[in-house]
């Protein structure tokens, strides 16, 4: 599916009020994003953003020792419990014990708005508490402030 920059900008104006970075156009809101090859790819999964290459850790381990994960990428997984319904610029995942609010790095890619209920693998970095939000709209803020805040560079929906 091809989109025009005008459609993307209209979606951004209605959604998170952020302009995409210069470069190739990203997927339109709600449209399946383009696939990205990954060496750790799971057959039949939807790959969005950069390939996932980092070692996988539990969200609970990140929550127990955030200083250990600060400033370095890692991958994790969980079930998608919520997605930005404006454009797919954030999602929330939860594993057995811990949840995370995940923003899509720099609005360079988006997750499908229908991703809730799917298992997701995410490559991300931990966002320091008190860091400015990537989006200034109220719908972009995490509903549960106790959740981990992650900045994703790659997502794989299973």
C-alpha positions as CSV (number, residue, x, y, z in Angstrom):
1,X,0.0,0.0,0.0
2,X,1.4,3.4,-1.0
3,X,0.7,6.5,1.0
4,X,1.3,10.2,0.4
5,X,3.2,12.4,2.7
6,X,0.0,14.5,3.0
7,X,-1.8,11.6,4.5
8,X,0.9,10.8,6.9
9,X,1.1,14.4,8.0
10,X,-2.6,14.6,8.4
11,X,-2.5,11.5,10.6
12,X,0.3,13.0,12.7
13,X,-1.6,16.2,13.1
14,X,-4.6,14.3,14.3
15,X,-2.6,11.9,16.5
16,X,0.5,12.7,18.3
17,X,1.2,16.1,16.8
18,X,4.8,15.1,15.8
19,X,6.4,15.3,12.4
20,X,8.2,12.3,11.0
21,X,12.0,12.6,10.5
22,X,13.2,13.2,7.0
23,X,13.7,10.1,4.9
24,X,11.5,7.4,3.4
25,X,7.8,7.6,4.3
26,X,6.7,5.2,7.1
27,X,3.5,3.2,7.1
28,X,0.2,5.0,7.3
29,X,-1.8,4.7,10.6
30,X,-3.5,1.4,10.8
31,X,-1.8,0.0,7.7
32,X,0.5,-2.9,8.0
33,X,4.0,-1.5,8.3
34,X,6.7,-2.7,5.9
35,X,8.6,-5.8,6.9
36,X,12.2,-5.7,8.0
37,X,14.4,-8.8,7.8
38,X,15.9,-10.0,11.1
39,X,18.3,-12.8,11.7
40,X,16.3,-13.8,14.8
41,X,13.0,-13.5,12.8
42,X,10.1,-15.8,13.6
43,X,8.4,-17.2,10.6
44,X,4.9,-15.6,10.0
45,X,5.6,-12.6,12.4
46,X,5.2,-9.0,11.4
47,X,8.5,-7.2,11.7
48,X,8.4,-3.4,12.2
49,X,11.4,-1.0,12.5
50,X,14.9,-2.3,13.0
51,X,15.7,-6.0,13.2
52,X,15.8,-7.4,16.8
53,X,19.3,-8.6,17.6
54,X,19.8,-8.0,21.3
55,X,19.6,-10.7,24.0
56,X,16.1,-11.1,25.5
57,X,15.5,-10.3,29.1
58,X,12.4,-10.4,31.3
59,X,10.6,-7.1,32.1
60,X,10.8,-8.0,35.8
61,X,14.6,-8.1,35.6
62,X,14.6,-4.6,34.0
63,X,12.3,-3.3,36.8
64,X,14.5,-4.8,39.5
65,X,17.7,-3.3,38.3
66,X,17.0,-0.3,35.9
67,X,20.5,1.1,36.3
68,X,21.9,-2.1,34.8
69,X,19.8,-1.5,31.6
70,X,20.2,2.2,31.4
71,X,21.6,3.4,28.1
72,X,21.9,0.0,26.5
73,X,19.5,-1.8,24.1
74,X,17.9,-5.1,25.1
75,X,14.9,-7.1,23.8
76,X,11.9,-8.3,25.8
77,X,8.5,-9.8,25.1
78,X,4.9,-9.6,26.4
79,X,1.3,-9.5,25.4
80,X,0.1,-6.3,23.8
81,X,-2.5,-4.8,26.2
82,X,-3.1,-1.4,24.6
83,X,-2.2,0.5,21.4
84,X,-2.4,4.2,20.4
85,X,-5.7,4.3,18.5
86,X,-4.7,7.5,16.7
87,X,-1.7,6.2,14.8
88,X,0.0,3.3,16.6
89,X,2.9,5.4,18.0
90,X,2.9,3.6,21.4
91,X,1.8,0.3,22.9
92,X,1.7,-1.4,26.2
93,X,2.9,-4.9,26.9
94,X,2.7,-7.1,29.9
95,X,4.4,-10.4,30.8
96,X,3.6,-12.6,33.8
97,X,4.4,-9.9,36.4
98,X,5.5,-6.6,34.8
99,X,4.1,-4.1,32.3
100,X,5.8,-1.5,30.0
101,X,4.6,1.5,28.0
102,X,6.5,1.5,24.7
103,X,6.9,4.4,22.4
104,X,8.0,3.9,18.8
105,X,11.4,5.6,18.4
106,X,11.1,9.0,16.9
107,X,7.8,8.2,15.3
108,X,9.8,6.4,12.5
109,X,7.4,3.4,12.5
110,X,4.0,2.5,13.9
111,X,2.3,-0.7,15.2
112,X,-1.0,-1.7,13.8
113,X,-3.9,-0.3,15.9
114,X,-5.3,-3.9,16.1
115,X,-2.2,-5.4,17.8
116,X,-3.8,-5.8,21.2
117,X,-3.8,-9.4,22.3
118,X,-0.8,-10.4,20.2
119,X,2.5,-11.5,21.6
120,X,5.2,-8.9,20.9
121,X,9.0,-9.0,20.9
122,X,10.5,-5.5,21.4
123,X,14.0,-4.2,21.0
124,X,14.3,-1.0,23.1
125,X,16.2,1.1,25.6
126,X,14.9,2.1,29.0
127,X,13.6,5.7,29.2
128,X,14.8,7.5,32.3
129,X,12.0,8.5,34.7
130,X,11.2,12.2,34.2
131,X,12.4,12.2,30.6
132,X,10.3,14.3,28.2
133,X,7.6,12.4,26.4
134,X,8.0,11.7,22.7
135,X,4.5,13.0,22.2
136,X,2.7,15.8,24.0
137,X,-0.8,14.6,23.5
138,X,-2.6,13.2,26.6
139,X,-3.5,9.9,24.8
140,X,0.3,9.2,24.4
141,X,1.0,9.3,28.1
142,X,1.1,6.0,30.0
143,X,-2.1,5.3,32.0
144,X,-0.1,3.5,34.8
145,X,2.9,5.6,35.8
146,X,4.4,2.6,37.6
147,X,5.0,0.9,34.3
148,X,8.5,0.8,32.7
149,X,9.0,3.3,29.9
150,X,10.7,2.0,26.8
151,X,11.8,3.5,23.5
152,X,11.5,0.8,20.8
153,X,13.7,0.6,17.7
154,X,12.1,-2.7,16.5
155,X,9.0,-4.7,17.1
156,X,8.0,-8.2,16.1
157,X,4.3,-9.1,16.4
158,X,3.6,-12.8,16.6
